[in-house]
């Protein structure tokens, strides 16, 4: 049986200013996704794939 290693999780919070119409629209768009973390990671990956 293999030993499990503890996860080493790092967090990068995102804040949205709800009084700013553009940021509010960004925030409301994210509500369409049940897994915000996975959504953000997919955007980062897409950026990494296009910006070389």
PyMOL Python script that loads the backbone (N, CA, C, O; Angstrom):
from pymol import cmd

cmd.read_pdbstr("""\
ATOM      1  N   UNK A   1       0.844  -1.178   0.000  1.00  0.00           N
ATOM      2  CA  UNK A   1       0.000   0.000   0.000  1.00  0.00           C
ATOM      3  C   UNK A   1       0.889   1.240   0.000  1.00  0.00           C
ATOM      4  O   UNK A   1       1.863   1.315   0.749  1.00  0.00           O
ATOM      5  N   UNK A   2       0.545   2.215  -0.850  1.00  0.00           N
ATOM      6  CA  UNK A   2       1.368   3.425  -0.930  1.00  0.00           C
ATOM      7  C   UNK A   2       0.860   4.481   0.043  1.00  0.00           C
ATOM      8  O   UNK A   2      -0.338   4.603   0.298  1.00  0.00           O
ATOM      9  N   UNK A   3       1.806   5.231   0.571  1.00  0.00           N
ATOM     10  CA  UNK A   3       1.431   6.316   1.483  1.00  0.00           C
ATOM     11  C   UNK A   3       0.966   7.518   0.681  1.00  0.00           C
ATOM     12  O   UNK A   3       1.520   7.829  -0.374  1.00  0.00           O
ATOM     13  N   UNK A   4      -0.047   8.183   1.187  1.00  0.00           N
ATOM     14  CA  UNK A   4      -0.521   9.396   0.544  1.00  0.00           C
ATOM     15  C   UNK A   4       0.267  10.587   1.085  1.00  0.00           C
ATOM     16  O   UNK A   4       0.489  10.709   2.290  1.00  0.00           O
ATOM     17  N   UNK A   5       0.674  11.443   0.188  1.00  0.00           N
ATOM     18  CA  UNK A   5       1.337  12.669   0.623  1.00  0.00           C
ATOM     19  C   UNK A   5       0.292  13.760   0.775  1.00  0.00           C
ATOM     20  O   UNK A   5      -0.661  13.819  -0.001  1.00  0.00           O
ATOM     21  N   UNK A   6       0.461  14.619   1.764  1.00  0.00           N
ATOM     22  CA  UNK A   6      -0.512  15.693   1.934  1.00  0.00           C
ATOM     23  C   UNK A   6      -0.474  16.661   0.749  1.00  0.00           C
ATOM     24  O   UNK A   6       0.574  16.898   0.150  1.00  0.00           O
ATOM     25  N   UNK A   7      -1.619  17.198   0.437  1.00  0.00           N
ATOM     26  CA  UNK A   7      -1.696  18.176  -0.650  1.00  0.00           C
ATOM     27  C   UNK A   7      -1.003  19.458  -0.224  1.00  0.00           C
ATOM     28  O   UNK A   7      -1.071  19.866   0.936  1.00  0.00           O
ATOM     29  N   UNK A   8      -0.344  20.078  -1.172  1.00  0.00           N
ATOM     30  CA  UNK A   8       0.291  21.379  -0.937  1.00  0.00           C
ATOM     31  C   UNK A   8      -0.490  22.393  -1.765  1.00  0.00           C
ATOM     32  O   UNK A   8      -0.138  22.675  -2.910  1.00  0.00           O
ATOM     33  N   UNK A   9      -1.537  22.928  -1.186  1.00  0.00           N
ATOM     34  CA  UNK A   9      -2.455  23.819  -1.888  1.00  0.00           C
ATOM     35  C   UNK A   9      -2.025  25.269  -1.682  1.00  0.00           C
ATOM     36  O   UNK A   9      -1.748  25.690  -0.559  1.00  0.00           O
ATOM     37  N   UNK A  10      -1.973  26.020  -2.764  1.00  0.00           N
ATOM     38  CA  UNK A  10      -1.689  27.458  -2.712  1.00  0.00           C
ATOM     39  C   UNK A  10      -2.913  28.193  -3.224  1.00  0.00           C
ATOM     40  O   UNK A  10      -3.517  27.777  -4.213  1.00  0.00           O
ATOM     41  N   UNK A  11      -3.281  29.262  -2.577  1.00  0.00           N
ATOM     42  CA  UNK A  11      -4.484  30.017  -2.953  1.00  0.00           C
ATOM     43  C   UNK A  11      -4.118  31.406  -3.472  1.00  0.00           C
ATOM     44  O   UNK A  11      -3.188  32.049  -2.986  1.00  0.00           O
ATOM     45  N   UNK A  12      -4.888  31.852  -4.486  1.00  0.00           N
ATOM     46  CA  UNK A  12      -4.753  33.193  -5.034  1.00  0.00           C
ATOM     47  C   UNK A  12      -6.161  33.772  -5.155  1.00  0.00           C
ATOM     48  O   UNK A  12      -6.807  33.612  -6.191  1.00  0.00           O
ATOM     49  N   UNK A  13      -6.636  34.439  -4.115  1.00  0.00           N
ATOM     50  CA  UNK A  13      -8.003  34.970  -4.143  1.00  0.00           C
ATOM     51  C   UNK A  13      -8.195  36.042  -5.226  1.00  0.00           C
ATOM     52  O   UNK A  13      -7.259  36.747  -5.602  1.00  0.00           O
ATOM     53  N   UNK A  14      -9.395  36.137  -5.697  1.00  0.00           N
ATOM     54  CA  UNK A  14      -9.771  37.164  -6.672  1.00  0.00           C
ATOM     55  C   UNK A  14     -10.880  38.000  -6.053  1.00  0.00           C
ATOM     56  O   UNK A  14     -11.858  37.459  -5.537  1.00  0.00           O
ATOM     57  N   UNK A  15     -10.727  39.322  -6.103  1.00  0.00           N
ATOM     58  CA  UNK A  15     -11.746  40.227  -5.564  1.00  0.00           C
ATOM     59  C   UNK A  15     -12.406  40.981  -6.711  1.00  0.00           C
ATOM     60  O   UNK A  15     -11.747  41.372  -7.673  1.00  0.00           O
ATOM     61  N   UNK A  16     -13.703  41.176  -6.597  1.00  0.00           N
ATOM     62  CA  UNK A  16     -14.468  41.929  -7.587  1.00  0.00           C
ATOM     63  C   UNK A  16     -15.128  43.111  -6.898  1.00  0.00           C
ATOM     64  O   UNK A  16     -15.773  42.954  -5.861  1.00  0.00           O
ATOM     65  N   UNK A  17     -14.965  44.305  -7.481  1.00  0.00           N
ATOM     66  CA  UNK A  17     -15.635  45.501  -6.971  1.00  0.00           C
ATOM     67  C   UNK A  17     -17.043  45.523  -7.567  1.00  0.00           C
ATOM     68  O   UNK A  17     -17.221  45.835  -8.745  1.00  0.00           O
ATOM     69  N   UNK A  18     -18.024  45.195  -6.760  1.00  0.00           N
ATOM     70  CA  UNK A  18     -19.396  45.064  -7.249  1.00  0.00           C
ATOM     71  C   UNK A  18     -19.993  46.407  -7.669  1.00  0.00           C
ATOM     72  O   UNK A  18     -21.005  46.433  -8.368  1.00  0.00           O
ATOM     73  N   UNK A  19     -19.384  47.521  -7.256  1.00  0.00           N
ATOM     74  CA  UNK A  19     -19.859  48.851  -7.659  1.00  0.00           C
ATOM     75  C   UNK A  19     -19.363  49.259  -9.047  1.00  0.00           C
ATOM     76  O   UNK A  19     -19.876  50.210  -9.635  1.00  0.00           O
ATOM     77  N   UNK A  20     -18.372  48.544  -9.567  1.00  0.00           N
ATOM     78  CA  UNK A  20     -17.838  48.807 -10.907  1.00  0.00           C
ATOM     79  C   UNK A  20     -18.614  47.924 -11.890  1.00  0.00           C
ATOM     80  O   UNK A  20     -18.577  46.699 -11.775  1.00  0.00           O
ATOM     81  N   UNK A  21     -19.312  48.527 -12.848  1.00  0.00           N
ATOM     82  CA  UNK A  21     -20.149  47.736 -13.763  1.00  0.00           C
ATOM     83  C   UNK A  21     -19.383  46.635 -14.511  1.00  0.00           C
ATOM     84  O   UNK A  21     -19.911  45.539 -14.699  1.00  0.00           O
ATOM     85  N   UNK A  22     -18.161  46.915 -14.931  1.00  0.00           N
ATOM     86  CA  UNK A  22     -17.375  45.908 -15.656  1.00  0.00           C
ATOM     87  C   UNK A  22     -17.011  44.742 -14.740  1.00  0.00           C
ATOM     88  O   UNK A  22     -17.158  43.580 -15.119  1.00  0.00           O
ATOM     89  N   UNK A  23     -16.538  45.056 -13.539  1.00  0.00           N
ATOM     90  CA  UNK A  23     -16.180  43.992 -12.608  1.00  0.00           C
ATOM     91  C   UNK A  23     -17.404  43.211 -12.150  1.00  0.00           C
ATOM     92  O   UNK A  23     -17.324  42.004 -11.923  1.00  0.00           O
ATOM     93  N   UNK A  24     -18.531  43.893 -12.015  1.00  0.00           N
ATOM     94  CA  UNK A  24     -19.772  43.195 -11.658  1.00  0.00           C
ATOM     95  C   UNK A  24     -20.142  42.196 -12.755  1.00  0.00           C
ATOM     96  O   UNK A  24     -20.549  41.070 -12.467  1.00  0.00           O
ATOM     97  N   UNK A  25     -19.998  42.614 -14.011  1.00  0.00           N
ATOM     98  CA  UNK A  25     -20.306  41.711 -15.129  1.00  0.00           C
ATOM     99  C   UNK A  25     -19.366  40.506 -15.123  1.00  0.00           C
ATOM    100  O   UNK A  25     -19.791  39.382 -15.391  1.00  0.00           O
ATOM    101  N   UNK A  26     -18.091  40.743 -14.817  1.00  0.00           N
ATOM    102  CA  UNK A  26     -17.138  39.629 -14.726  1.00  0.00           C
ATOM    103  C   UNK A  26     -17.560  38.662 -13.626  1.00  0.00           C
ATOM    104  O   UNK A  26     -17.596  37.448 -13.832  1.00  0.00           O
ATOM    105  N   UNK A  27     -17.877  39.205 -12.467  1.00  0.00           N
ATOM    106  CA  UNK A  27     -18.295  38.380 -11.327  1.00  0.00           C
ATOM    107  C   UNK A  27     -19.546  37.578 -11.664  1.00  0.00           C
ATOM    108  O   UNK A  27     -19.609  36.376 -11.404  1.00  0.00           O
ATOM    109  N   UNK A  28     -20.532  38.242 -12.239  1.00  0.00           N
ATOM    110  CA  UNK A  28     -21.785  37.551 -12.564  1.00  0.00           C
ATOM    111  C   UNK A  28     -21.563  36.464 -13.607  1.00  0.00           C
ATOM    112  O   UNK A  28     -22.240  35.437 -13.583  1.00  0.00           O
ATOM    113  N   UNK A  29     -20.618  36.680 -14.527  1.00  0.00           N
ATOM    114  CA  UNK A  29     -20.296  35.647 -15.513  1.00  0.00           C
ATOM    115  C   UNK A  29     -19.743  34.402 -14.815  1.00  0.00           C
ATOM    116  O   UNK A  29     -20.067  33.279 -15.198  1.00  0.00           O
ATOM    117  N   UNK A  30     -18.912  34.602 -13.792  1.00  0.00           N
ATOM    118  CA  UNK A  30     -18.316  33.457 -13.099  1.00  0.00           C
ATOM    119  C   UNK A  30     -19.361  32.609 -12.385  1.00  0.00           C
ATOM    120  O   UNK A  30     -19.116  31.434 -12.110  1.00  0.00           O
ATOM    121  N   UNK A  31     -20.500  33.173 -12.088  1.00  0.00           N
ATOM    122  CA  UNK A  31     -21.548  32.428 -11.389  1.00  0.00           C
ATOM    123  C   UNK A  31     -22.148  31.316 -12.254  1.00  0.00           C
ATOM    124  O   UNK A  31     -22.852  30.442 -11.749  1.00  0.00           O
ATOM    125  N   UNK A  32     -21.869  31.355 -13.551  1.00  0.00           N
ATOM    126  CA  UNK A  32     -22.356  30.321 -14.453  1.00  0.00           C
ATOM    127  C   UNK A  32     -21.618  28.996 -14.257  1.00  0.00           C
ATOM    128  O   UNK A  32     -22.075  27.952 -14.721  1.00  0.00           O
ATOM    129  N   UNK A  33     -20.478  29.041 -13.570  1.00  0.00           N
ATOM    130  CA  UNK A  33     -19.614  27.875 -13.429  1.00  0.00           C
ATOM    131  C   UNK A  33     -19.680  27.353 -12.002  1.00  0.00           C
ATOM    132  O   UNK A  33     -19.514  28.113 -11.048  1.00  0.00           O
ATOM    133  N   UNK A  34     -19.921  26.068 -11.860  1.00  0.00           N
ATOM    134  CA  UNK A  34     -20.008  25.496 -10.513  1.00  0.00           C
ATOM    135  C   UNK A  34     -18.633  25.357  -9.863  1.00  0.00           C
ATOM    136  O   UNK A  34     -18.525  25.358  -8.637  1.00  0.00           O
ATOM    137  N   UNK A  35     -17.577  25.236 -10.679  1.00  0.00           N
ATOM    138  CA  UNK A  35     -16.227  25.093 -10.150  1.00  0.00           C
ATOM    139  C   UNK A  35     -15.400  26.298 -10.598  1.00  0.00           C
ATOM    140  O   UNK A  35     -14.749  26.257 -11.641  1.00  0.00           O
ATOM    141  N   UNK A  36     -15.430  27.355  -9.813  1.00  0.00           N
ATOM    142  CA  UNK A  36     -14.725  28.601 -10.134  1.00  0.00           C
ATOM    143  C   UNK A  36     -13.229  28.354 -10.313  1.00  0.00           C
ATOM    144  O   UNK A  36     -12.619  28.885 -11.242  1.00  0.00           O
ATOM    145  N   UNK A  37     -12.645  27.563  -9.442  1.00  0.00           N
ATOM    146  CA  UNK A  37     -11.211  27.286  -9.503  1.00  0.00           C
ATOM    147  C   UNK A  37     -10.826  26.636 -10.835  1.00  0.00           C
ATOM    148  O   UNK A  37      -9.853  27.048 -11.467  1.00  0.00           O
ATOM    149  N   UNK A  38     -11.569  25.642 -11.256  1.00  0.00           N
ATOM    150  CA  UNK A  38     -11.284  24.969 -12.523  1.00  0.00           C
ATOM    151  C   UNK A  38     -11.463  25.934 -13.691  1.00  0.00           C
ATOM    152  O   UNK A  38     -10.696  25.892 -14.652  1.00  0.00           O
ATOM    153  N   UNK A  39     -12.460  26.791 -13.615  1.00  0.00           N
ATOM    154  CA  UNK A  39     -12.696  27.774 -14.672  1.00  0.00           C
ATOM    155  C   UNK A  39     -11.505  28.722 -14.803  1.00  0.00           C
ATOM    156  O   UNK A  39     -11.023  28.966 -15.909  1.00  0.00           O
ATOM    157  N   UNK A  40     -11.035  29.251 -13.686  1.00  0.00           N
ATOM    158  CA  UNK A  40      -9.899  30.164 -13.706  1.00  0.00           C
ATOM    159  C   UNK A  40      -8.649  29.450 -14.229  1.00  0.00           C
ATOM    160  O   UNK A  40      -7.887  30.016 -15.013  1.00  0.00           O
ATOM    161  N   UNK A  41      -8.446  28.219 -13.795  1.00  0.00           N
ATOM    162  CA  UNK A  41      -7.288  27.457 -14.267  1.00  0.00           C
ATOM    163  C   UNK A  41      -7.354  27.242 -15.776  1.00  0.00           C
ATOM    164  O   UNK A  41      -6.322  27.289 -16.444  1.00  0.00           O
ATOM    165  N   UNK A  42      -8.543  27.007 -16.326  1.00  0.00           N
ATOM    166  CA  UNK A  42      -8.665  26.824 -17.774  1.00  0.00           C
ATOM    167  C   UNK A  42      -8.341  28.116 -18.516  1.00  0.00           C
ATOM    168  O   UNK A  42      -7.765  28.078 -19.604  1.00  0.00           O
ATOM    169  N   UNK A  43      -8.705  29.260 -17.936  1.00  0.00           N
ATOM    170  CA  UNK A  43      -8.357  30.543 -18.561  1.00  0.00           C
ATOM    171  C   UNK A  43      -6.849  30.780 -18.527  1.00  0.00           C
ATOM    172  O   UNK A  43      -6.275  31.274 -19.497  1.00  0.00           O
ATOM    173  N   UNK A  44      -6.213  30.430 -17.417  1.00  0.00           N
ATOM    174  CA  UNK A  44      -4.760  30.574 -17.310  1.00  0.00           C
ATOM    175  C   UNK A  44      -4.074  29.664 -18.319  1.00  0.00           C
ATOM    176  O   UNK A  44      -3.126  30.080 -18.985  1.00  0.00           O
ATOM    177  N   UNK A  45      -4.548  28.420 -18.438  1.00  0.00           N
ATOM    178  CA  UNK A  45      -3.952  27.488 -19.392  1.00  0.00           C
ATOM    179  C   UNK A  45      -4.097  28.005 -20.813  1.00  0.00           C
ATOM    180  O   UNK A  45      -3.148  27.931 -21.593  1.00  0.00           O
ATOM    181  N   UNK A  46      -5.259  28.525 -21.162  1.00  0.00           N
ATOM    182  CA  UNK A  46      -5.479  29.066 -22.494  1.00  0.00           C
ATOM    183  C   UNK A  46      -4.522  30.220 -22.762  1.00  0.00           C
ATOM    184  O   UNK A  46      -3.982  30.339 -23.862  1.00  0.00           O
ATOM    185  N   UNK A  47      -4.311  31.074 -21.758  1.00  0.00           N
ATOM    186  CA  UNK A  47      -3.377  32.180 -21.902  1.00  0.00           C
ATOM    187  C   UNK A  47      -1.951  31.676 -22.088  1.00  0.00           C
ATOM    188  O   UNK A  47      -1.209  32.197 -22.921  1.00  0.00           O
ATOM    189  N   UNK A  48      -1.567  30.662 -21.315  1.00  0.00           N
ATOM    190  CA  UNK A  48      -0.223  30.089 -21.440  1.00  0.00           C
ATOM    191  C   UNK A  48      -0.023  29.464 -22.815  1.00  0.00           C
ATOM    192  O   UNK A  48       1.076  29.528 -23.366  1.00  0.00           O
ATOM    193  N   UNK A  49      -1.059  28.866 -23.373  1.00  0.00           N
ATOM    194  CA  UNK A  49      -0.958  28.233 -24.683  1.00  0.00           C
ATOM    195  C   UNK A  49      -0.845  29.242 -25.814  1.00  0.00           C
ATOM    196  O   UNK A  49      -0.274  28.930 -26.859  1.00  0.00           O
ATOM    197  N   UNK A  50      -1.373  30.437 -25.629  1.00  0.00           N
ATOM    198  CA  UNK A  50      -1.363  31.429 -26.710  1.00  0.00           C
ATOM    199  C   UNK A  50      -0.237  32.452 -26.561  1.00  0.00           C
ATOM    200  O   UNK A  50       0.198  33.027 -27.558  1.00  0.00           O
ATOM    201  N   UNK A  51       0.240  32.689 -25.351  1.00  0.00           N
ATOM    202  CA  UNK A  51       1.301  33.668 -25.117  1.00  0.00           C
ATOM    203  C   UNK A  51       2.596  32.918 -24.870  1.00  0.00           C
ATOM    204  O   UNK A  51       2.833  32.420 -23.769  1.00  0.00           O
ATOM    205  N   UNK A  52       3.425  32.838 -25.883  1.00  0.00           N
ATOM    206  CA  UNK A  52       4.696  32.092 -25.749  1.00  0.00           C
ATOM    207  C   UNK A  52       5.873  32.969 -26.002  1.00  0.00           C
ATOM    208  O   UNK A  52       7.012  32.509 -25.932  1.00  0.00           O
TER     209      UNK A  52
END
""", "prot")
cmd.dss("prot")
cmd.show_as("cartoon", "prot")
cmd.util.cbc("prot")
cmd.orient("prot")
